Amino acid sequence: MVPMFHLMAVVCLACVVLKAIQLYRRKQKLLKIFKSFPGPPTHWLYGHLQMDELDNTASWAEQYPHCHPMWYGGFLGFLSINHPEYAKAVYSKGDPKSLVIYSFLVPWIGQGLLILNGPKWFQHRRLLTPGFHYDLLKPYVTMMADSVCVMLDKWEQLIMQDKSVELFEHVSLMTLDSIMKSAFSYQSNCQTDRSNLYIQTVMDLSLMVQQRIQTPLHHNHLVYWLSSQGRRFRKACRLAHKHTDKVIRERKETLKDEQELEKIQTRRHLDFLDILLNAKDENGAGLSNEDLRAEVDTFMFEGHDTTASGISWLLYCMALHPEHQQRCREEIKDILGDRDTVQWDDFGKMTYTTMCIKETLRLYPPVPLVARELSAPVTFVDGRTLPKGSLVSLNIYGLHRNPTVWHNPEVFNPLRFSPENSAGRHSYAFLPFAAGPRNCIGQQFAMNELKVALALTLLRFELSPDPAKPPIKIPQLVLRSKNGIHLHLKKLQ
């Protein structure tokens, strides 16, 4: 018995030593790669994780205007990109892998479009692209407006308490309701039925992924799955999958009853889930059940969480800048006339409103950072290089506040996006939806929802900030506020 115990101890010690050697070699390799890229000082164990990431991001973009190393713990290092030319070199060509940290999302959203690489990514992107054609997006506008109105009706009840309203939770419920109605033709009633667990589950999952990124020990899959946090994460994944499976199962039953796609078209518009269920590649093969759930989970997460962030920060910016708020309100009133809701043809006329939306997305990008693994070597415009397999992060938050790219970057100025001011701008200077082949497939859907939400909100309320509760930005998977986003709402006559 004693010799067996000794043998096990020796084996465990050997594994620890081998892992330590592996980590040491990885660290030395990364240090060699980053030798020609100066950056901010790091902690030997935590890297840059113990620092106030967002506040430092902006100052680092000023100090290192092109790029700098970014360490997530002592052994996981990225080249953080802050400049359009560097972003273009990485994101304009090829198929950079969307793995690494995003692999932490796989148990939740599966191998969907966000995670996939290579031929399978190209196949899924091609199959899903018809789901975002403008003919498909047009009917969504009415459903988006209906969901926004439910939220605004709730706010009317809340402002009777003469307190500021925390918006983020309400907006998250609204965007989930909207995407369920439009993309999945599913009536969730999540805005009025508080027993719906999906929103809280998604928020918990987002927080747990971020906490895992910031805990170097949990980067190891075995250690994480054995931890209490890992067990909580698996439980939350099961809840999210249960929600997704229910949506897919009910639609399949509907299709089975109606038998033919033509019958659906006579009853209602085609939606995103119809496209997924009927998508076929050149060989006539559709998506497997596993692929189907992965794409539904990916779109349900990305389609409501990122948009909720964008809308919440947009309303906050309008509250901070009443002169821009009023100008948007007047533009929307002129466009709508006697109507009390928004139509598809109105979007193209919302010139100043669109500029305000873009300026908000510049200052508060819903996804502040996008990570990639290089599938081929890259040479930058200044001659410095990165080898294949290197990790890069597009620091969208830092890029959008880089003073070498944007004049007075901290100032909210919608006129940056006027046609004349946009004409000479670098095509990779403004990237709220990322860039290149792997840019956000749902960006038109998101922009439409931002316009609907802002227009209907400004028609009903005047917004002002709550000076006692300023938001505290935190970069989770999307840009959130640690204490919520609190605004005073005044009902317009």
PLY file of the C-alpha trace (Angstrom):
ply
format ascii 1.0
element vertex 493
property float x
property float y
property float z
element edge 492
property int vertex1
property int vertex2
end_header
0.00 0.00 0.00
2.81 2.38 0.93
4.74 1.79 -2.33
1.51 2.44 -4.30
1.03 5.72 -2.42
4.61 6.70 -3.15
4.15 5.81 -6.82
1.05 8.00 -7.05
2.87 10.85 -5.32
5.77 10.55 -7.77
3.37 10.51 -10.75
1.53 13.59 -9.47
4.78 15.40 -8.82
6.02 14.50 -12.29
2.80 15.86 -13.85
3.19 19.11 -11.91
6.82 19.45 -12.98
5.97 18.72 -16.63
3.17 21.28 -16.55
5.48 23.85 -14.98
8.06 23.22 -17.72
5.36 23.53 -20.37
4.15 26.85 -18.93
7.72 28.14 -18.64
8.41 27.30 -22.28
5.16 28.93 -23.36
6.04 32.08 -21.41
9.51 32.24 -22.96
8.09 31.74 -26.45
5.58 34.56 -25.93
8.22 36.87 -24.50
10.32 36.25 -27.61
7.34 36.95 -29.90
6.48 40.17 -28.04
10.11 41.35 -27.79
9.63 44.03 -30.47
6.26 45.16 -29.03
6.69 47.32 -25.89
3.81 47.47 -23.44
2.66 48.34 -19.92
4.28 46.60 -16.93
2.71 43.37 -15.71
2.34 41.41 -12.50
4.32 38.14 -12.66
1.23 36.01 -11.86
-1.85 38.07 -12.74
-0.49 39.90 -15.76
-2.85 42.82 -16.36
-5.90 41.19 -14.76
-5.70 43.01 -11.44
-5.79 46.40 -13.11
-8.85 48.49 -13.98
-8.99 47.13 -17.49
-11.24 49.63 -19.26
-9.76 52.79 -17.78
-6.26 51.54 -18.52
-7.27 50.47 -22.01
-7.86 54.06 -23.10
-4.63 55.35 -21.55
-2.63 52.45 -23.02
-4.09 53.21 -26.47
-2.64 56.72 -26.09
0.70 55.47 -24.79
0.97 52.59 -27.31
-1.11 53.85 -30.25
-0.53 50.82 -32.48
-0.46 47.82 -30.16
0.94 46.35 -26.96
1.08 42.94 -25.24
-1.83 42.11 -22.94
-1.40 39.33 -20.37
-4.29 37.32 -18.93
-2.37 35.80 -16.05
1.31 34.91 -16.28
1.13 32.54 -19.23
-1.61 33.69 -21.62
-0.54 36.68 -23.71
-2.20 38.54 -26.59
-1.07 41.38 -28.82
-3.71 44.03 -28.16
-4.43 46.09 -31.28
-5.32 49.78 -30.92
-4.83 51.09 -34.47
-6.76 50.78 -37.77
-3.73 49.71 -39.85
-2.90 46.93 -37.42
-6.55 45.85 -37.33
-6.66 45.75 -41.11
-3.53 43.57 -41.30
-5.13 40.93 -39.07
-8.83 41.08 -39.91
-9.05 41.94 -43.61
-7.96 38.58 -44.99
-7.76 34.91 -44.28
-9.67 33.09 -41.56
-8.23 34.06 -38.17
-9.48 31.59 -35.60
-12.06 32.77 -33.09
-10.95 30.31 -30.46
-8.70 30.70 -27.39
-10.72 32.52 -24.69
-13.92 31.95 -26.70
-13.39 28.23 -26.18
-14.65 28.92 -22.65
-18.03 29.62 -24.28
-18.27 26.25 -26.08
-20.15 24.37 -23.31
-22.74 27.16 -23.46
-23.18 28.15 -27.11
-21.55 25.15 -28.77
-19.64 25.17 -32.05
-21.63 27.95 -33.70
-20.60 30.78 -36.02
-18.75 32.65 -33.26
-16.49 29.66 -32.46
-16.10 27.76 -35.75
-13.08 27.99 -38.05
-12.07 26.82 -41.51
-14.40 25.16 -44.04
-17.16 24.51 -41.51
-17.25 28.21 -40.57
-17.51 29.17 -44.26
-20.32 26.62 -44.73
-22.31 27.95 -41.75
-21.75 31.59 -42.72
-23.03 30.86 -46.23
-26.06 28.95 -44.93
-26.97 31.64 -42.38
-26.45 34.75 -44.53
-29.93 34.52 -46.18
-31.40 34.82 -42.68
-30.26 38.44 -42.57
-31.46 39.62 -45.99
-33.39 42.87 -45.78
-36.55 41.18 -47.12
-36.44 38.97 -44.03
-35.65 41.88 -41.68
-38.51 44.12 -42.86
-41.35 42.33 -41.01
-39.28 42.33 -37.81
-39.74 46.08 -37.39
-43.35 45.77 -36.22
-42.45 43.09 -33.69
-39.49 45.12 -32.41
-41.81 48.10 -31.93
-44.35 45.97 -30.07
-41.66 44.75 -27.66
-40.36 48.29 -27.08
-43.89 49.52 -26.32
-44.32 46.83 -23.66
-41.13 48.08 -22.01
-42.20 51.74 -22.22
-45.59 50.90 -20.67
-43.73 49.34 -17.73
-41.62 52.46 -17.37
-44.72 54.64 -17.20
-45.77 52.71 -14.11
-42.31 52.93 -12.55
-41.89 56.70 -12.90
-44.88 57.23 -10.61
-42.50 56.31 -7.77
-40.46 59.48 -8.47
-37.19 57.57 -8.58
-34.68 56.92 -11.32
-35.22 53.71 -13.32
-32.51 51.09 -13.79
-32.71 50.42 -17.54
-30.36 47.55 -18.33
-32.51 44.73 -16.96
-35.64 46.07 -18.68
-33.82 46.54 -21.98
-32.38 43.00 -21.78
-35.86 41.56 -21.30
-37.13 43.69 -24.19
-34.40 42.59 -26.62
-34.93 38.94 -25.67
-38.68 39.36 -26.20
-37.99 41.05 -29.54
-35.60 38.42 -30.86
-37.89 35.60 -29.75
-40.84 37.17 -31.58
-39.01 38.17 -34.73
-36.24 35.65 -35.33
-37.99 32.63 -33.77
-41.74 33.53 -33.94
-41.93 32.55 -30.27
-44.11 34.36 -27.73
-42.06 34.21 -24.54
-43.89 36.97 -22.58
-40.59 37.39 -20.74
-41.16 41.11 -20.12
-44.26 40.50 -18.04
-43.62 36.94 -16.80
-40.91 37.37 -14.14
-40.59 33.60 -13.71
-38.59 33.49 -16.97
-35.09 32.37 -15.96
-33.32 32.77 -19.30
-32.18 36.40 -18.86
-30.73 35.77 -15.41
-29.10 32.58 -16.69
-27.44 34.43 -19.59
-26.23 37.16 -17.23
-24.86 34.52 -14.85
-23.12 32.69 -17.70
-21.56 35.92 -19.03
-20.25 36.79 -15.57
-18.88 33.29 -15.00
-17.02 33.29 -18.33
-15.49 36.67 -17.47
-14.52 35.44 -13.98
-12.89 32.39 -15.54
-10.85 34.58 -17.91
-9.66 36.60 -14.92
-8.72 33.53 -12.84
-5.53 32.01 -14.34
-5.95 28.72 -12.46
-9.37 28.22 -14.08
-7.88 28.39 -17.60
-7.14 24.70 -17.10
-10.28 22.79 -18.09
-9.87 19.99 -15.54
-9.31 22.39 -12.63
-12.30 24.49 -13.70
-14.74 21.59 -14.10
-13.79 20.26 -10.66
-14.34 23.66 -9.02
-17.64 24.90 -7.54
-17.66 27.66 -10.18
-17.36 25.06 -12.95
-20.27 23.09 -11.51
-22.40 26.26 -11.38
-21.45 26.99 -14.99
-22.53 23.52 -16.16
-25.85 23.88 -14.35
-26.49 27.28 -15.98
-25.60 25.80 -19.39
-28.21 23.10 -18.90
-30.85 25.74 -18.15
-29.94 27.76 -21.26
-29.98 24.63 -23.44
-33.37 23.64 -22.07
-34.74 27.00 -23.22
-33.18 26.61 -26.70
-34.29 23.01 -27.12
-37.87 24.01 -26.30
-37.89 26.70 -29.00
-36.47 24.32 -31.65
-38.70 21.41 -30.64
-41.90 23.46 -30.84
-40.95 24.83 -34.27
-40.16 21.37 -35.61
-43.59 20.20 -34.45
-45.18 23.13 -36.25
-43.30 22.35 -39.45
-44.29 18.69 -39.15
-47.96 19.65 -38.88
-47.83 22.05 -41.83
-45.56 19.74 -43.84
-44.48 22.23 -46.48
-42.56 25.49 -46.36
-45.05 27.11 -48.79
-47.75 26.81 -46.14
-45.60 28.72 -43.68
-45.11 31.52 -46.18
-48.86 31.97 -46.59
-49.33 32.12 -42.83
-46.48 34.43 -41.82
-43.05 35.68 -42.82
-40.05 33.39 -42.89
-37.89 33.91 -39.82
-34.33 33.07 -38.84
-35.29 29.68 -37.40
-37.08 28.74 -40.65
-33.89 29.55 -42.54
-31.84 27.39 -40.16
-34.21 24.42 -40.33
-34.41 24.50 -44.12
-30.82 25.48 -44.96
-29.06 23.08 -47.33
-25.52 23.14 -48.69
-24.54 22.29 -52.29
-24.76 18.58 -51.44
-28.26 18.93 -50.01
-27.10 18.46 -46.42
-28.71 20.56 -43.69
-27.50 21.45 -40.22
-27.22 18.64 -37.70
-29.21 18.87 -34.45
-26.01 19.83 -32.63
-25.17 22.55 -35.17
-28.73 23.80 -35.10
-28.73 24.27 -31.34
-25.30 25.92 -31.46
-26.46 28.53 -33.98
-29.72 29.21 -32.12
-27.83 29.58 -28.82
-25.25 31.85 -30.47
-27.82 34.13 -32.10
-30.08 34.19 -29.05
-27.14 35.22 -26.84
-25.45 37.61 -29.26
-28.69 38.93 -30.71
-30.15 40.14 -27.44
-27.26 40.70 -25.02
-25.11 42.88 -27.29
-28.11 44.87 -28.51
-29.30 45.41 -24.94
-25.89 46.87 -24.13
-26.02 49.16 -27.16
-29.53 50.45 -26.42
-28.83 51.01 -22.71
-25.68 53.06 -23.35
-27.46 54.92 -26.16
-30.22 56.06 -23.82
-27.57 57.02 -21.27
-25.77 59.18 -23.85
-29.05 60.85 -24.80
-29.68 61.63 -21.14
-26.21 63.13 -20.73
-26.61 65.32 -23.83
-30.11 66.85 -23.89
-29.32 69.01 -26.94
-28.66 65.90 -29.07
-31.64 64.15 -27.48
-33.96 66.96 -28.52
-32.56 67.14 -32.05
-33.14 63.39 -32.48
-36.67 63.75 -31.09
-37.49 66.52 -33.56
-36.08 64.53 -36.48
-38.15 61.48 -35.52
-41.32 63.54 -35.15
-40.78 65.07 -38.58
-40.32 61.63 -40.14
-43.30 59.98 -38.45
-45.78 62.86 -38.77
-49.11 61.67 -37.39
-47.91 58.08 -36.93
-46.99 56.79 -33.48
-44.68 53.96 -34.56
-41.72 53.28 -36.83
-41.69 51.64 -40.26
-38.88 50.16 -42.35
-38.76 53.11 -44.76
-38.15 55.51 -41.85
-34.70 54.14 -41.10
-32.97 55.72 -44.08
-34.34 59.16 -43.12
-32.99 59.08 -39.54
-29.80 60.95 -40.46
-28.94 62.69 -37.19
-30.34 59.84 -35.08
-28.02 57.41 -36.87
-25.04 59.70 -36.21
-25.90 59.71 -32.49
-26.18 55.91 -32.49
-22.78 55.54 -34.16
-21.14 57.97 -31.74
-22.55 55.97 -28.82
-21.21 52.75 -30.37
-17.82 54.44 -30.68
-17.67 55.43 -27.00
-19.48 52.36 -25.65
-18.95 49.44 -28.07
-21.21 46.56 -26.92
-18.36 44.09 -27.46
-15.25 45.94 -26.23
-12.75 43.28 -27.30
-12.54 40.49 -29.90
-9.84 37.79 -29.63
-8.35 35.74 -32.46
-5.64 33.17 -33.15
-3.63 33.83 -36.31
-4.01 31.09 -38.93
-1.10 32.59 -40.90
1.86 34.90 -40.15
1.15 38.64 -40.26
3.49 41.49 -41.17
2.35 44.93 -40.03
2.77 48.21 -41.86
5.86 49.12 -39.78
7.60 45.83 -40.59
7.04 44.07 -37.25
5.67 40.54 -37.51
3.69 37.91 -35.64
4.01 34.17 -36.39
1.17 31.77 -37.12
-0.61 30.70 -33.92
-0.07 34.04 -32.16
-2.98 35.43 -30.17
-4.30 38.89 -30.97
-7.11 40.92 -29.46
-8.83 43.74 -31.31
-9.21 46.28 -28.52
-12.32 47.99 -29.91
-12.76 50.16 -26.83
-9.16 51.40 -27.04
-9.23 51.81 -30.82
-12.37 53.98 -30.57
-10.67 56.22 -27.98
-7.24 56.34 -29.61
-6.28 60.05 -29.85
-4.12 59.40 -32.93
-7.28 58.22 -34.70
-10.02 60.37 -33.13
-9.79 64.08 -32.24
-10.89 64.69 -28.61
-11.97 61.04 -28.32
-13.73 61.40 -24.95
-16.13 64.06 -26.30
-19.58 62.94 -27.51
-19.78 64.46 -31.00
-22.24 62.86 -33.46
-20.98 65.09 -36.29
-17.93 62.83 -36.51
-20.23 60.60 -38.55
-21.55 63.21 -40.97
-20.84 62.27 -44.62
-18.14 64.91 -44.99
-16.34 63.93 -41.75
-16.60 60.21 -42.49
-15.31 60.46 -46.05
-11.58 60.38 -45.27
-11.72 58.09 -42.24
-9.84 54.81 -42.22
-12.23 51.92 -42.91
-10.94 50.11 -39.80
-11.20 53.10 -37.42
-14.81 52.39 -36.37
-15.47 48.70 -35.65
-18.41 48.20 -33.28
-19.34 45.06 -35.23
-15.71 43.86 -35.67
-14.28 43.66 -39.19
-13.39 41.52 -42.16
-14.92 38.15 -43.09
-15.81 37.44 -39.45
-17.70 40.67 -38.83
-21.07 40.52 -37.06
-23.59 38.83 -39.35
-26.49 40.46 -37.45
-25.32 44.08 -37.51
-28.25 45.31 -39.64
-30.69 43.59 -37.27
-28.98 45.34 -34.33
-28.95 48.79 -35.97
-32.66 48.49 -36.79
-33.49 47.61 -33.20
-31.39 50.51 -31.87
-33.32 52.92 -34.10
-36.72 51.52 -33.14
-35.93 51.61 -29.41
-34.51 55.14 -29.48
-37.29 56.59 -31.64
-40.17 55.21 -29.58
-38.48 56.05 -26.25
-37.83 59.69 -27.24
-41.42 60.09 -28.44
-42.67 59.14 -24.99
-40.04 60.26 -22.47
-37.52 62.95 -21.74
-34.35 61.37 -20.36
-31.97 62.78 -17.75
-29.14 61.15 -15.75
-29.24 60.27 -12.06
-26.15 62.08 -10.70
-26.26 59.95 -7.54
-25.82 56.72 -9.54
-23.36 57.18 -12.42
-22.69 53.93 -14.28
-19.48 52.01 -13.60
-18.32 50.38 -16.83
-17.25 46.73 -16.67
-16.05 44.68 -19.66
-17.78 41.33 -19.45
-18.60 39.53 -22.71
-20.53 42.72 -23.44
-20.01 46.20 -22.01
-22.14 46.51 -18.88
-22.39 48.75 -15.86
-21.50 47.27 -12.48
-24.32 49.20 -10.78
-26.77 49.33 -13.70
-27.75 52.35 -15.80
-30.08 54.68 -13.87
-32.02 57.44 -15.63
-34.83 59.81 -14.68
-37.76 59.54 -17.09
-40.24 62.34 -17.61
-43.43 61.53 -19.52
-43.95 63.87 -22.46
-47.38 65.36 -22.98
0 1
1 2
2 3
3 4
4 5
5 6
6 7
7 8
8 9
9 10
10 11
11 12
12 13
13 14
14 15
15 16
16 17
17 18
18 19
19 20
20 21
21 22
22 23
23 24
24 25
25 26
26 27
27 28
28 29
29 30
30 31
31 32
32 33
33 34
34 35
35 36
36 37
37 38
38 39
39 40
40 41
41 42
42 43
43 44
44 45
45 46
46 47
47 48
48 49
49 50
50 51
51 52
52 53
53 54
54 55
55 56
56 57
57 58
58 59
59 60
60 61
61 62
62 63
63 64
64 65
65 66
66 67
67 68
68 69
69 70
70 71
71 72
72 73
73 74
74 75
75 76
76 77
77 78
78 79
79 80
80 81
81 82
82 83
83 84
84 85
85 86
86 87
87 88
88 89
89 90
90 91
91 92
92 93
93 94
94 95
95 96
96 97
97 98
98 99
99 100
100 101
101 102
102 103
103 104
104 105
105 106
106 107
107 108
108 109
109 110
110 111
111 112
112 113
113 114
114 115
115 116
116 117
117 118
118 119
119 120
120 121
121 122
122 123
123 124
124 125
125 126
126 127
127 128
128 129
129 130
130 131
131 132
132 133
133 134
134 135
135 136
136 137
137 138
138 139
139 140
140 141
141 142
142 143
143 144
144 145
145 146
146 147
147 148
148 149
149 150
150 151
151 152
152 153
153 154
154 155
155 156
156 157
157 158
158 159
159 160
160 161
161 162
162 163
163 164
164 165
165 166
166 167
167 168
168 169
169 170
170 171
171 172
172 173
173 174
174 175
175 176
176 177
177 178
178 179
179 180
180 181
181 182
182 183
183 184
184 185
185 186
186 187
187 188
188 189
189 190
190 191
191 192
192 193
193 194
194 195
195 196
196 197
197 198
198 199
199 200
200 201
201 202
202 203
203 204
204 205
205 206
206 207
207 208
208 209
209 210
210 211
211 212
212 213
213 214
214 215
215 216
216 217
217 218
218 219
219 220
220 221
221 222
222 223
223 224
224 225
225 226
226 227
227 228
228 229
229 230
230 231
231 232
232 233
233 234
234 235
235 236
236 237
237 238
238 239
239 240
240 241
241 242
242 243
243 244
244 245
245 246
246 247
247 248
248 249
249 250
250 251
251 252
252 253
253 254
254 255
255 256
256 257
257 258
258 259
259 260
260 261
261 262
262 263
263 264
264 265
265 266
266 267
267 268
268 269
269 270
270 271
271 272
272 273
273 274
274 275
275 276
276 277
277 278
278 279
279 280
280 281
281 282
282 283
283 284
284 285
285 286
286 287
287 288
288 289
289 290
290 291
291 292
292 293
293 294
294 295
295 296
296 297
297 298
298 299
299 300
300 301
301 302
302 303
303 304
304 305
305 306
306 307
307 308
308 309
309 310
310 311
311 312
312 313
313 314
314 315
315 316
316 317
317 318
318 319
319 320
320 321
321 322
322 323
323 324
324 325
325 326
326 327
327 328
328 329
329 330
330 331
331 332
332 333
333 334
334 335
335 336
336 337
337 338
338 339
339 340
340 341
341 342
342 343
343 344
344 345
345 346
346 347
347 348
348 349
349 350
350 351
351 352
352 353
353 354
354 355
355 356
356 357
357 358
358 359
359 360
360 361
361 362
362 363
363 364
364 365
365 366
366 367
367 368
368 369
369 370
370 371
371 372
372 373
373 374
374 375
375 376
376 377
377 378
378 379
379 380
380 381
381 382
382 383
383 384
384 385
385 386
386 387
387 388
388 389
389 390
390 391
391 392
392 393
393 394
394 395
395 396
396 397
397 398
398 399
399 400
400 401
401 402
402 403
403 404
404 405
405 406
406 407
407 408
408 409
409 410
410 411
411 412
412 413
413 414
414 415
415 416
416 417
417 418
418 419
419 420
420 421
421 422
422 423
423 424
424 425
425 426
426 427
427 428
428 429
429 430
430 431
431 432
432 433
433 434
434 435
435 436
436 437
437 438
438 439
439 440
440 441
441 442
442 443
443 444
444 445
445 446
446 447
447 448
448 449
449 450
450 451
451 452
452 453
453 454
454 455
455 456
456 457
457 458
458 459
459 460
460 461
461 462
462 463
463 464
464 465
465 466
466 467
467 468
468 469
469 470
470 471
471 472
472 473
473 474
474 475
475 476
476 477
477 478
478 479
479 480
480 481
481 482
482 483
483 484
484 485
485 486
486 487
487 488
488 489
489 490
490 491
491 492
